[in-house]
Amino acid sequence: MGISTSALFWTGVAPLQEISINDAQTRLISRMTNRNMGRNLAEECTRINN
């Protein structure tokens, strides 16, 4: 009984938790990437203009 209950708990709850963590991580990574791309672009423009 205890085993099946914990199995239900883990199969029901853990994936949802993992999805939200992965989603937040993906959002953070894309935000960092966009910021870095913007910085690189600004540096490139400055280099070209000077």
Backbone as JSON Lines, residues from 0, in Angstrom:
{"i":0,"aa":"M","n":[0.83,-1.21,0.0],"ca":[0.0,0.0,0.0],"c":[0.87,1.26,0.0]}
{"i":1,"aa":"G","n":[1.85,1.27,0.89],"ca":[2.73,2.43,0.98],"c":[3.5,2.66,-0.31]}
{"i":2,"aa":"I","n":[3.93,1.56,-0.94],"ca":[4.72,1.67,-2.17],"c":[3.89,2.27,-3.3]}
{"i":3,"aa":"S","n":[2.67,1.76,-3.49],"ca":[1.83,2.25,-4.58],"c":[1.44,3.71,-4.37]}
{"i":4,"aa":"T","n":[1.23,4.1,-3.12],"ca":[0.88,5.49,-2.82],"c":[2.03,6.42,-3.16]}
{"i":5,"aa":"S","n":[3.26,6.04,-2.77],"ca":[4.41,6.88,-3.06],"c":[4.7,6.91,-4.56]}
{"i":6,"aa":"A","n":[4.44,5.78,-5.24],"ca":[4.62,5.74,-6.69],"c":[3.66,6.7,-7.37]}
{"i":7,"aa":"L","n":[2.42,6.7,-6.92],"ca":[1.42,7.63,-7.45],"c":[1.85,9.07,-7.19]}
{"i":8,"aa":"F","n":[2.33,9.3,-5.97],"ca":[2.77,10.65,-5.59],"c":[3.89,11.12,-6.51]}
{"i":9,"aa":"W","n":[4.88,10.27,-6.7],"ca":[6.04,10.69,-7.51],"c":[5.69,10.85,-8.98]}
{"i":10,"aa":"T","n":[4.89,9.92,-9.52],"ca":[4.54,10.04,-10.94],"c":[3.62,11.23,-11.17]}
{"i":11,"aa":"G","n":[2.83,11.61,-10.17],"ca":[1.9,12.73,-10.33],"c":[2.55,14.08,-10.11]}
{"i":12,"aa":"V","n":[3.45,14.17,-9.12],"ca":[3.94,15.48,-8.7],"c":[5.29,15.84,-9.31]}
{"i":13,"aa":"A","n":[6.24,14.92,-9.27],"ca":[7.61,15.23,-9.71],"c":[7.7,15.77,-11.14]}
{"i":14,"aa":"P","n":[7.03,15.15,-12.12],"ca":[7.15,15.67,-13.49],"c":[6.68,17.12,-13.62]}
{"i":15,"aa":"L","n":[5.59,17.47,-12.93],"ca":[5.09,18.85,-12.98],"c":[6.14,19.8,-12.42]}
{"i":16,"aa":"Q","n":[6.76,19.4,-11.32],"ca":[7.8,20.2,-10.69],"c":[8.98,20.35,-11.65]}
{"i":17,"aa":"E","n":[9.39,19.26,-12.28],"ca":[10.51,19.29,-13.21],"c":[10.2,20.19,-14.39]}
{"i":18,"aa":"I","n":[8.98,20.13,-14.91],"ca":[8.6,20.95,-16.06],"c":[8.72,22.43,-15.7]}
{"i":19,"aa":"S","n":[8.2,22.82,-14.54],"ca":[8.25,24.23,-14.16],"c":[9.69,24.69,-13.94]}
{"i":20,"aa":"I","n":[10.54,23.82,-13.37],"ca":[11.95,24.16,-13.17],"c":[12.64,24.32,-14.52]}
{"i":21,"aa":"N","n":[12.4,23.37,-15.43],"ca":[13.0,23.44,-16.76],"c":[12.54,24.68,-17.5]}
{"i":22,"aa":"D","n":[11.27,25.02,-17.37],"ca":[10.7,26.18,-18.04],"c":[11.37,27.46,-17.54]}
{"i":23,"aa":"A","n":[11.51,27.57,-16.22],"ca":[12.16,28.75,-15.63],"c":[13.62,28.83,-16.05]}
{"i":24,"aa":"Q","n":[14.28,27.67,-16.1],"ca":[15.69,27.62,-16.49],"c":[15.84,28.04,-17.95]}
{"i":25,"aa":"T","n":[14.97,27.54,-18.81],"ca":[15.0,27.88,-20.23],"c":[14.79,29.37,-20.43]}
{"i":26,"aa":"R","n":[13.82,29.93,-19.69],"ca":[13.53,31.35,-19.79],"c":[14.74,32.18,-19.36]}
{"i":27,"aa":"L","n":[15.38,31.75,-18.26],"ca":[16.55,32.46,-17.74],"c":[17.7,32.4,-18.74]}
{"i":28,"aa":"I","n":[17.94,31.21,-19.31],"ca":[19.02,31.03,-20.28],"c":[18.78,31.89,-21.52]}
{"i":29,"aa":"S","n":[17.55,31.9,-22.03],"ca":[17.26,32.7,-23.22],"c":[17.4,34.18,-22.93]}
{"i":30,"aa":"R","n":[17.04,34.61,-21.73],"ca":[17.19,36.01,-21.35],"c":[18.67,36.38,-21.31]}
{"i":31,"aa":"M","n":[19.5,35.5,-20.72],"ca":[20.94,35.74,-20.66],"c":[21.54,35.77,-22.06]}
{"i":32,"aa":"T","n":[21.11,34.86,-22.91],"ca":[21.62,34.78,-24.28],"c":[21.27,36.04,-25.05]}
{"i":33,"aa":"N","n":[20.02,36.5,-24.91],"ca":[19.6,37.73,-25.58],"c":[20.41,38.92,-25.12]}
{"i":34,"aa":"R","n":[20.68,38.98,-23.82],"ca":[21.45,40.08,-23.25],"c":[22.88,40.06,-23.81]}
{"i":35,"aa":"N","n":[23.47,38.87,-23.87],"ca":[24.82,38.74,-24.41],"c":[24.88,39.1,-25.88]}
{"i":36,"aa":"M","n":[23.86,38.68,-26.64],"ca":[23.81,39.0,-28.06],"c":[23.69,40.5,-28.26]}
{"i":37,"aa":"G","n":[22.88,41.15,-27.44],"ca":[22.73,42.6,-27.52],"c":[24.02,43.31,-27.21]}
{"i":38,"aa":"R","n":[24.75,42.82,-26.22],"ca":[26.02,43.42,-25.82],"c":[27.04,43.25,-26.94]}
{"i":39,"aa":"N","n":[27.1,42.05,-27.5],"ca":[28.03,41.79,-28.6],"c":[27.73,42.67,-29.8]}
{"i":40,"aa":"L","n":[26.46,42.86,-30.08],"ca":[26.03,43.69,-31.2],"c":[26.44,45.14,-30.96]}
{"i":41,"aa":"A","n":[26.23,45.62,-29.73],"ca":[26.61,47.0,-29.38],"c":[28.12,47.18,-29.5]}
{"i":42,"aa":"E","n":[28.88,46.2,-29.02],"ca":[30.35,46.28,-29.12],"c":[30.79,46.29,-30.57]}
{"i":43,"aa":"E","n":[30.14,45.49,-31.39],"ca":[30.47,45.41,-32.81],"c":[30.18,46.74,-33.5]}
{"i":44,"aa":"C","n":[29.05,47.35,-33.19],"ca":[28.69,48.65,-33.77],"c":[29.7,49.71,-33.35]}
{"i":45,"aa":"T","n":[30.09,49.69,-32.09],"ca":[31.07,50.66,-31.58],"c":[32.4,50.48,-32.3]}
{"i":46,"aa":"R","n":[32.79,49.23,-32.51],"ca":[34.05,48.93,-33.18],"c":[34.02,49.42,-34.62]}
{"i":47,"aa":"I","n":[32.91,49.22,-35.3],"ca":[32.77,49.64,-36.7],"c":[32.78,51.16,-36.8]}
{"i":48,"aa":"N","n":[32.07,51.82,-35.88],"ca":[31.96,53.28,-35.93],"c":[33.27,53.97,-35.57]}
{"i":49,"aa":"N","n":[34.08,53.34,-34.73],"ca":[35.37,53.93,-34.36],"c":[36.39,53.42,-35.32]}
